[in-house]
Amino acid sequence: KVSVYDDLIQLYLDRLSGGDASSEDTEQLFDLIERAKSRALVERISGSLLAQASADAEAEAQLIQLRAALNAIYNDMLGNDIDSPDAQDPSGDRAAHLSRLGNRAADLERDLSQRRLQLAHSGATTSLEHPLPLQQIQADLPHDLTVVCYHVAGDEILAFIITHKMIQPVRHLSSPAAIQSQLNLLTAQWRHLKGDSDFVERHIHRLVQNAERPLHQLYIELVAPLESLLDLQNAALPEKLVFVPHGLLHQVPFQALHDGERYLIETTELSYAPSASILTLSQRRQQCESSRMLVLGVTDPAIPAVEVETRAIAQVLPLADVRMEEAATLDALLGVAGTVGGIHFACHGIFRSDNPNFSALKLHDGWLTADEATHLDLDGALVVL
């Protein structure tokens, strides 16, 4: 489906290049880009995709068995540092072990997803057939908020600058190859910062300088051409920016991009959204009125500061319900979801770029996957990972 949108988007870009495009063409181009982004998530948030598992005891037991097998694999994967030199060496035993774990996890995840689909039934609501129209998105934008929607179209990276009264496309910012090159350099610097703590402490100034080089180049490629429209150099109060990445731009830490003097987070209030439609749907949600906060903390030697973190939160939020170690369970989460104003997770996580729905957070008695999290009642709550 995405390839169809890619072709249509390219046709409209060709019209823009020819100079005979109208404002309606610009809006249609943006509409196509919106359709190509985060469609399933838009429908999930709008309430169009509702499913409930059947109460069949045997089927439920099979799901529990599959989840238990996945939990064991995730625990094994976490015990092997994927970023370590040994794990990166394709000839090493640990790399081969991680590869086998990944393949086994993918098989189990596929089986689990298929069983859930077979058990699911539709909860009747109207389908969101189209993304929200531009006029509706703009009408819901606060006057002090600007949205930067990026899109990767073939070898071109472009952006739409959107406010409550204006939409402006900016073409030919950079290329995917140029961005990937800087991301590779940045990844190498992150690995250095994960090295021996004594080495990092001795050379921290040089390591920071080395990391700032690709961060500065990414700023030049992706943000500098937009400065006049974003008014980033204005000495007034910082504007609120929402970045909507696309493709490999999801790997760009926009808040850490460096203009040569400051990081972007020092000049603006910054947040992210998967698409402008999802941003609008999120803006419409009412904030949860409950002042209760659930704090879940699971420590191990690799994250020793979890207890300090949770104590600090409890001092700031006297009504926080802090659950540590054996008390930080999936059942504890399920028992209060929908009754608290916020949930803070201080624990390990695994990001699955190959299967994002099975990215997961490690609680004491198992892993909470992204797929399972979408079924939690968290409407209006603040969630901190």
C-alpha positions in Angstrom: 0.0 0.0 0.0 2.8 2.4 0.8 4.3 2.1 -2.6 1.1 3.4 -4.2 1.3 6.5 -2.0 5.0 6.9 -2.9 4.1 7.0 -6.6 1.3 9.5 -6.1 3.5 11.7 -3.9 6.2 11.7 -6.5 3.6 12.8 -9.2 2.7 15.8 -7.0 6.3 16.6 -6.3 6.9 16.7 -10.1 4.0 19.2 -10.5 5.6 21.4 -7.7 8.9 21.2 -9.5 7.2 22.3 -12.8 6.0 25.5 -11.1 2.4 25.1 -12.1 1.1 23.7 -8.8 -1.6 25.4 -6.9 -2.2 25.7 -3.2 -4.7 22.9 -3.6 -1.9 20.7 -5.0 0.2 21.5 -1.9 -2.7 20.5 0.4 -3.3 17.3 -1.6 0.4 16.4 -1.4 0.3 16.8 2.4 -2.9 14.7 2.5 -1.2 11.9 0.6 1.8 12.0 3.0 -0.6 11.9 6.0 -2.3 8.8 4.5 1.1 7.0 4.2 2.0 7.6 7.9 0.9 5.7 10.9 -2.4 4.6 9.5 -2.9 1.7 11.9 -2.1 3.9 14.9 -4.5 6.6 13.7 -7.3 4.1 13.6 -6.3 2.6 16.9 -6.4 6.0 18.6 -9.6 7.1 16.9 -11.3 4.0 18.2 -11.8 2.4 14.8 -9.7 -0.7 15.7 -11.3 -2.3 18.7 -10.8 -6.0 19.4 -11.4 -8.3 22.4 -10.2 -11.8 22.9 -12.7 -14.5 23.3 -13.2 -16.0 26.7 -12.3 -19.5 25.4 -10.2 -21.0 28.2 -8.1 -23.2 26.0 -7.3 -20.4 23.6 -6.4 -18.2 26.5 -4.1 -20.9 27.9 -2.3 -21.1 24.6 -1.8 -17.3 24.6 -0.4 -17.5 28.1 2.0 -20.3 27.1 3.2 -18.3 24.1 3.7 -15.2 26.2 5.7 -17.2 28.8 8.0 -18.6 26.0 8.5 -15.0 24.7 9.3 -13.7 28.2 12.1 -16.3 28.5 13.6 -15.3 25.2 13.5 -11.6 26.0 15.2 -12.3 29.3 17.9 -14.2 27.5 18.3 -11.4 24.9 18.6 -8.8 27.7 21.4 -10.9 29.3 23.5 -10.4 26.1 24.5 -6.8 25.5 23.6 -6.4 21.8 25.8 -3.3 21.6 28.9 -5.0 22.9 31.9 -5.8 20.6 31.4 -9.5 21.0 27.7 -9.3 20.0 28.6 -7.3 16.9 31.2 -9.8 15.7 29.3 -12.1 13.3 31.8 -14.9 13.9 31.4 -14.9 17.7 29.2 -17.4 19.5 27.2 -14.7 21.3 26.3 -13.1 18.0 25.1 -16.5 16.7 23.2 -17.0 19.9 21.5 -13.6 19.6 20.6 -14.4 16.0 19.0 -17.7 17.0 17.0 -15.9 19.8 15.8 -13.3 17.4 14.6 -15.9 14.9 12.8 -17.8 17.6 11.2 -14.7 19.0 10.0 -13.7 15.5 8.4 -17.1 15.1 6.6 -16.9 18.4 5.5 -13.3 17.9 4.0 -14.3 14.5 2.2 -17.2 16.1 0.9 -15.0 18.9 -0.3 -12.3 16.5 -2.1 -14.8 14.3 -3.9 -16.3 17.3 -5.0 -12.9 18.6 -6.4 -12.1 15.2 -8.3 -15.3 15.1 -9.8 -14.6 18.5 -10.6 -11.0 17.8 -13.9 -9.7 16.9 -14.8 -6.2 15.7 -16.1 -3.7 18.2 -18.5 -1.8 16.1 -17.4 1.8 15.5 -17.1 3.8 12.3 -13.8 3.6 10.4 -11.6 6.6 10.0 -11.4 6.2 6.2 -9.2 9.3 5.6 -6.7 11.2 7.7 -7.9 14.4 9.2 -8.1 17.2 6.6 -5.5 20.0 6.8 -8.0 22.6 7.9 -9.1 20.5 10.8 -5.5 19.9 11.9 -4.7 23.6 11.7 -7.9 24.5 13.6 -6.8 22.3 16.5 -3.2 23.7 16.6 -2.5 26.1 19.5 -1.2 29.5 18.2 2.2 29.0 19.7 2.8 25.6 18.2 4.5 24.8 14.9 4.6 21.3 13.3 7.5 20.1 11.2 6.4 17.2 9.1 9.3 15.5 7.3 8.9 13.0 4.4 11.4 10.8 2.6 10.5 10.7 -1.1 13.0 8.6 -3.0 16.3 10.4 -2.8 14.8 13.6 -1.5 13.9 14.7 2.1 11.3 17.4 2.3 9.4 19.1 5.1 6.0 20.8 5.6 5.9 23.7 8.1 2.4 23.9 9.5 0.9 26.5 11.9 -2.7 27.3 12.7 -2.9 29.6 9.6 -0.1 28.5 7.2 1.4 25.5 5.5 4.7 25.8 3.7 6.6 23.0 1.9 10.4 23.1 1.9 12.0 20.9 -0.8 15.4 19.2 -1.1 16.6 19.5 2.5 18.9 16.6 2.2 19.1 13.0 1.0 18.7 9.7 2.9 22.3 8.7 2.1 23.7 11.9 3.6 21.5 11.5 6.8 22.4 7.8 7.1 26.1 8.6 7.0 25.8 11.1 9.9 23.6 8.6 11.9 26.3 6.0 11.4 28.9 8.4 12.8 26.6 9.2 15.7 26.0 5.6 16.5 29.8 5.0 16.7 30.1 7.9 19.2 27.3 6.5 21.3 29.2 3.2 21.5 32.3 5.0 22.8 30.2 6.6 25.5 29.1 3.2 26.6 32.7 2.1 27.1 34.8 1.8 30.2 33.6 4.4 32.8 37.2 5.5 33.7 38.0 6.0 30.0 34.8 8.0 29.4 35.5 10.2 32.5 39.0 10.9 31.4 38.1 11.8 27.8 34.5 13.1 28.2 35.3 16.5 26.7 36.7 15.0 23.5 33.9 12.4 23.3 31.3 15.2 23.6 33.1 17.2 20.8 33.1 14.1 18.6 29.4 13.5 19.1 28.6 17.1 18.4 30.1 16.9 14.9 27.4 14.7 13.4 24.8 16.4 15.6 25.8 19.7 14.0 25.8 18.3 10.5 22.3 16.9 11.0 21.2 20.3 12.2 22.7 21.8 9.0 20.9 19.3 6.8 17.5 19.1 8.5 16.9 22.2 10.6 19.0 25.1 9.3 17.1 25.4 6.0 13.9 25.9 8.1 15.3 28.6 10.5 13.6 31.5 8.8 10.2 29.8 9.0 10.7 28.5 12.5 12.2 31.7 13.9 14.6 29.7 16.1 17.0 32.6 16.6 14.4 34.9 18.1 15.4 36.0 21.5 11.8 35.9 22.7 10.3 32.9 24.6 11.0 29.6 22.8 8.4 28.5 20.4 6.8 25.1 20.7 7.8 22.6 18.0 6.5 19.2 17.1 8.6 17.1 14.8 6.9 14.4 12.7 9.8 12.2 11.4 9.6 9.7 8.6 11.6 6.6 7.7 15.2 6.8 8.9 14.5 10.2 10.4 12.9 8.4 13.4 16.6 7.7 14.4 17.5 11.4 14.5 17.6 12.9 18.1 16.2 16.3 17.1 16.4 17.6 20.6 20.2 17.1 20.7 20.9 18.6 17.3 23.5 21.3 17.6 23.6 24.7 15.8 27.2 25.3 16.6 26.5 27.1 19.9 23.5 25.4 21.5 21.4 22.2 21.4 18.0 22.5 19.8 16.3 21.7 23.2 17.9 24.9 24.6 16.1 27.1 22.1 12.6 25.6 21.9 10.1 23.4 23.6 10.2 20.2 21.6 8.1 17.1 21.2 7.3 14.4 18.6 4.3 12.8 16.9 4.0 9.9 14.4 1.7 12.0 12.2 -0.2 15.3 12.2 -3.5 13.4 12.5 -2.3 11.6 15.6 -1.1 14.9 17.0 -4.5 16.4 16.5 -6.3 13.4 18.1 -3.9 13.6 21.0 -4.6 17.4 21.4 -8.3 16.7 21.8 -7.9 14.3 24.7 -8.9 15.5 28.2 -6.2 15.3 30.8 -6.9 12.7 33.5 -8.1 14.4 36.7 -6.6 11.9 39.1 -3.5 13.1 40.9 -2.4 9.6 41.8 0.8 8.3 40.1 2.0 4.7 39.8 5.8 4.2 39.9 7.1 0.8 38.8 10.8 0.1 39.4 12.8 -3.1 38.6 16.6 -2.9 39.2 19.5 -5.1 38.2 23.3 -4.4 38.1 23.1 -2.7 34.7 20.6 0.0 36.0 21.6 0.5 39.6 20.0 4.0 39.9 16.4 2.8 39.6 15.9 3.0 43.4 17.3 6.5 43.6 15.1 7.6 40.7 11.9 6.2 42.2 12.7 7.7 45.7 13.2 11.1 44.0 9.8 10.9 42.2 8.1 9.9 45.5 9.5 13.0 47.1 8.2 15.3 44.4 4.8 13.4 44.1 3.6 12.6 47.7 0.6 10.6 46.2 2.9 8.3 44.2 2.3 4.6 44.6 5.8 3.2 44.4 6.0 -0.5 43.5 9.6 -1.9 43.5 11.0 -5.3 42.5 8.5 -8.1 43.3 5.7 -5.6 43.6 6.4 -4.1 40.1 4.2 -6.6 38.3 2.0 -6.7 35.2 -1.0 -7.4 37.6 -0.1 -4.2 39.6 -0.2 -2.2 36.3 -3.4 -3.7 35.1 -5.1 -3.2 38.4 -4.7 0.6 38.4 -4.6 1.5 34.7 -7.5 3.9 34.2 -7.5 5.1 37.8 -4.2 7.0 37.9 -3.1 10.3 36.3 0.3 8.9 35.4 2.6 5.9 35.3 6.4 6.0 35.5 8.4 3.0 34.4 12.0 2.6 35.7 13.1 -0.6 34.1 14.8 -2.3 31.2 13.3 -2.2 27.7 13.9 -3.9 24.4 13.2 -2.1 21.1 12.4 -4.4 18.2 13.1 -2.4 15.0 12.2 -5.6 13.0 8.8 -6.0 14.8 7.9 -2.8 16.7 4.7 -4.1 18.2 6.8 -6.5 20.3 9.1 -3.9 21.7 8.7 -4.4 25.5 9.3 -3.2 29.0 10.6 -5.6 31.7 8.5 -5.8 34.8 9.2 -8.3 37.6 6.9 -11.1 36.4 7.2 -10.6 32.7 7.4 -8.2 29.7 4.8 -5.6 28.7 4.8 -5.4 24.9 3.8 -2.4 22.9 0.9 -4.4 21.5 -0.4 -5.2 25.0 0.1 -1.6 26.1 -2.4 -0.4 23.4 -5.1 -2.3 25.3 -4.5 -0.5 28.6 -6.9 2.2 29.7 -4.5 5.1 29.8 -6.7 7.8 28.3 -5.4 11.2 29.4 -2.7 9.8 31.6 1.0 10.8 31.5 3.3 7.9 30.9 7.0 8.2 31.4 9.5 5.5 30.2 
